[in-house]
Amino acid sequence: MTTIAALEPTDRSLKVRWVDGAQSEYPWLWLRDHDAAALHPVTQQRQLFTAGVPSTLHGSEVSLVDGGVRVAWSDGSAPSILSAEFLDRFRTAAPARISLPAERVLWDQESIAEQWPTVEYDDVMAGDPGMHAWMRQVATYGFCVVTGTPATIEATKELIERIGYIRETIFGGFWDFQADLAKADTAYTNIELLPHTDGTYSHDAPGLQLLHCLAFDGEGGQSTMVDGFRIAAELRSGQPDHYETLSTVQVPGQYIGDGAHLMASRPVFRHDQSGELVQVSFNNADRAPFLLPADDMERFYAALRAFEALANDHRLQWRRVNPPGDAMLFDNWRVLHGRTAYTGHRHLCGAYVNREDYESRLRLALAAT
């Protein structure tokens, strides 16, 4: 149980000493700004006009109430009460972080081949427990196969809409496609697709992708999956110079066709402000031309070759011909996907889901555990 031992008001802040000996400091305006009474009871949106609070505001009296803190204000506004649990969440001052506390398991071919993550379609569609299990598997491994999915467009669409609304892109919303070059993308062919992430030409690359093979009568067509965070870990420990290069060089991606020319750029390894790796972004086919000074360009190509060699190393790849009924959902910010060449007839469907919708579902799943 979180317990406050003592309060010490100063001119600019309230210092809180915890029973474990730690000490925290909360500026007066921060305490006023985070008063639960200032939030709308339904929407939880802040209703305080922060700029209207006097810059000289300070607590005129502080006390412990039911384990929390009560602050009376110098401007005569209603006292604020903040719980110890809330204050404990911010006991250490740090840059804002929105990362989720899900534990990742980095994998290779050997560790994932015998038992890859799965959930049952009926469980996902039945209610929150199955849905939450699905999201937790994706957070842990970067992908999850939904077994027993009816091999129909309608059932697959209903499955992905359990997460959130379907994202519209240059390819439309929900896809129903074959090797017919209906779009200017090699996914609409039967040639080999080396492991990659989608949307390197989008400023906000799709967060999740679901693919479901509805019918396949032919040879080849193995799906390939690679844990991009595992690649990052190997480069970071074994070839740190390459890791640094791929974390700093802005790599442009582009899509040309279907009446559009899309472009965006970001490093292969994108980190948040705390230095945590949050996204792997790699698509050699969609890489746009760019030229750095000669030394920098040589370093980039050396790092790119190292990354791509690992992405295509069978030691790190999960390979499988996913049959009708096995719908595969994967994190497009973590897992690279591809496909071996094939002959015959292959009919797929699927869609993208935005990152924030997946994270919303995952937060609810983690809160339920």
Residue pairs with C-beta under 8 A, 6 or more apart in sequence:
2 18
2 67
2 84
2 85
2 88
3 18
3 19
3 67
3 84
4 16
4 17
4 18
4 19
4 64
4 67
4 68
4 69
4 84
4 87
5 17
5 18
5 19
6 16
6 17
7 14
7 15
7 16
7 17
7 62
7 63
7 64
7 69
8 14
8 15
8 16
8 17
9 15
9 58
9 59
9 62
11 58
12 27
12 28
12 58
13 25
13 26
13 27
13 28
14 25
14 26
14 28
14 31
14 59
14 62
14 69
14 71
15 23
15 24
15 25
15 26
16 23
16 24
16 25
16 26
16 69
16 87
16 91
17 23
18 24
18 88
18 91
22 91
24 87
24 90
24 91
24 92
24 93
25 93
26 87
26 90
28 57
28 58
28 59
28 71
29 50
29 53
29 55
29 57
31 59
31 69
31 71
31 80
31 82
32 38
32 48
32 53
32 57
32 71
32 73
32 77
32 80
33 46
33 48
33 50
33 53
34 82
34 86
35 48
35 80
35 81
35 82
36 81
36 82
36 83
36 86
37 78
37 80
37 81
38 46
38 47
38 48
39 45
39 46
39 47
40 47
53 75
54 74
54 75
56 74
57 73
57 74
57 75
58 73
58 74
59 71
59 72
59 73
59 74
60 72
60 73
60 74
61 71
61 72
62 69
62 70
62 71
62 72
63 69
63 70
64 70
65 81
67 83
67 84
68 81
68 82
68 83
68 84
68 86
68 87
69 81
69 82
69 84
69 87
70 79
70 80
70 81
71 79
71 80
71 81
71 82
72 79
73 79
73 80
94 274
95 273
95 274
97 272
97 273
97 274
99 272
99 276
99 278
100 139
100 359
100 362
100 363
100 366
101 366
102 136
102 139
102 140
102 362
102 366
103 140
104 139
104 140
104 141
104 142
104 229
105 140
105 141
106 227
106 229
106 230
106 233
107 141
107 227
107 230
107 318
108 227
108 230
108 315
108 316
109 314
109 315
109 316
109 317
109 318
109 319
110 315
112 141
112 318
113 318
116 141
116 143
116 145
116 318
116 320
117 137
117 138
117 140
117 141
117 143
117 144
117 145
118 137
118 144
118 145
118 146
118 147
119 130
119 133
119 134
119 137
119 144
119 145
119 146
119 147
120 130
120 146
120 147
120 148
121 146
121 147
121 148
121 149
121 150
121 155
121 159
121 327
122 130
122 148
123 129
123 130
123 133
124 130
124 131
124 133
124 134
124 146
124 159
124 162
125 158
125 159
125 162
128 364
128 368
131 162
131 361
131 365
132 361
132 364
132 365
132 368
132 369
133 365
134 144
134 146
134 329
135 163
135 358
135 361
135 362
135 365
136 362
136 365
136 366
136 369
137 143
137 144
138 144
138 208
138 329
138 330
138 331
138 358
138 362
139 331
139 362
141 227
142 227
142 228
142 229
142 330
142 331
142 334
142 335
143 225
143 328
143 329
143 330
143 331
143 335
144 328
144 329
144 330
145 322
145 326
145 327
145 328
145 329
146 159
146 326
146 327
146 328
146 329
147 325
147 326
148 325
149 155
149 156
149 159
149 212
149 325
149 326
149 327
150 156
150 325
151 212
151 214
151 215
151 324
151 325
152 214
153 174
153 176
153 214
153 349
156 210
156 212
156 214
156 327
156 349
156 350
157 166
157 174
157 349
157 351
159 210
159 327
160 166
160 174
160 210
160 329
160 350
160 351
160 353
163 208
163 353
163 357
163 358
163 361
164 353
164 354
164 357
164 358
164 360
164 361
165 353
165 354
165 357
166 173
166 174
166 351
166 352
166 353
167 173
167 206
167 351
167 352
167 353
167 354
169 199
169 202
169 206
169 352
170 183
170 255
170 258
170 260
170 262
171 183
171 185
173 351
174 349
174 350
174 351
175 348
175 349
175 350
175 351
176 347
176 348
176 349
177 183
177 187
177 188
177 347
177 348
177 349
178 188
178 345
178 346
178 347
178 348
179 188
179 189
179 190
179 346
180 188
181 188
181 189
182 188
183 257
183 258
184 255
184 256
184 257
184 258
185 255
185 257
186 193
186 285
187 193
190 221
190 341
190 342
190 343
190 346
191 341
192 338
192 339
192 340
192 341
193 285
193 338
193 339
194 284
194 285
194 308
194 311
194 312
194 338
195 224
195 225
195 226
195 282
195 311
195 312
195 317
195 336
195 337
195 338
196 282
196 283
196 284
196 285
196 286
196 336
196 337
196 338
197 205
197 228
197 280
197 281
197 282
197 283
197 332
197 333
197 335
197 336
197 337
198 205
198 206
198 209
198 283
198 332
198 352
199 205
199 206
199 253
199 332
199 352
200 251
200 253
200 264
200 266
200 281
200 282
200 283
200 286
200 287
201 253
201 254
201 255
201 262
201 263
201 264
201 286
201 288
202 253
202 262
202 264
203 264
204 354
204 355
205 264
205 279
205 281
205 332
205 333
206 332
206 352
206 353
206 354
206 355
207 331
207 332
207 333
207 352
207 353
207 354
207 355
207 356
207 357
207 358
207 359
208 329
208 330
208 331
208 332
208 352
208 353
208 355
208 358
209 329
209 330
209 332
209 337
209 350
209 351
209 352
209 353
210 327
210 328
210 329
210 330
210 350
210 351
210 353
211 223
211 322
211 327
211 328
211 337
211 348
211 349
211 350
212 322
212 324
212 326
212 327
212 328
212 348
212 349
212 350
213 322
213 323
213 324
213 326
213 346
213 347
213 348
214 324
214 347
214 348
214 349
215 324
215 345
215 346
215 347
216 321
216 323
216 324
216 342
216 344
216 345
216 346
216 347
217 344
217 345
217 346
218 342
218 343
218 344
218 345
218 346
219 342
219 343
219 344
220 340
220 341
220 342
220 343
221 321
221 339
221 340
221 341
221 342
221 344
221 346
222 319
222 320
222 321
222 339
222 340
223 319
223 320
223 321
223 322
223 328
223 337
223 338
223 339
224 317
224 318
224 319
224 337
224 338
224 339
224 340
225 317
225 318
225 319
225 330
225 335
225 336
225 337
226 310
226 311
226 316
226 317
226 318
226 335
226 336
226 337
226 338
227 316
227 334
227 335
228 280
228 282
228 311
228 334
228 335
228 336
229 277
229 280
229 334
230 316
231 280
231 307
231 310
231 311
231 316
231 336
232 243
232 269
232 277
232 280
234 310
235 242
235 243
235 246
235 303
235 306
235 307
235 310
236 243
239 303
239 306
241 299
241 303
242 302
242 303
242 306
242 307
243 269
243 303
245 299
245 300
245 302
245 303
246 267
246 268
246 269
246 303
246 304
246 307
247 267
247 268
247 269
247 270
247 271
248 267
249 267
249 268
249 292
249 296
249 300
249 303
250 265
250 266
250 267
251 265
251 266
251 267
251 268
251 281
251 287
251 290
252 263
252 264
252 265
252 287
252 288
252 289
252 290
253 263
253 264
253 265
253 281
253 283
253 286
253 287
253 288
254 261
254 262
254 263
254 286
254 288
255 261
255 262
255 286
263 288
265 288
266 279
266 281
267 281
268 280
268 281
268 282
268 304
268 307
269 277
269 279
269 280
270 277
270 278
270 279
270 280
270 281
271 277
271 278
272 278
278 333
279 333
279 334
280 333
280 334
280 336
281 333
282 307
282 308
282 311
282 336
284 304
284 308
291 297
292 300
310 316
311 336
319 340
322 328
330 337
331 358
332 352
333 355
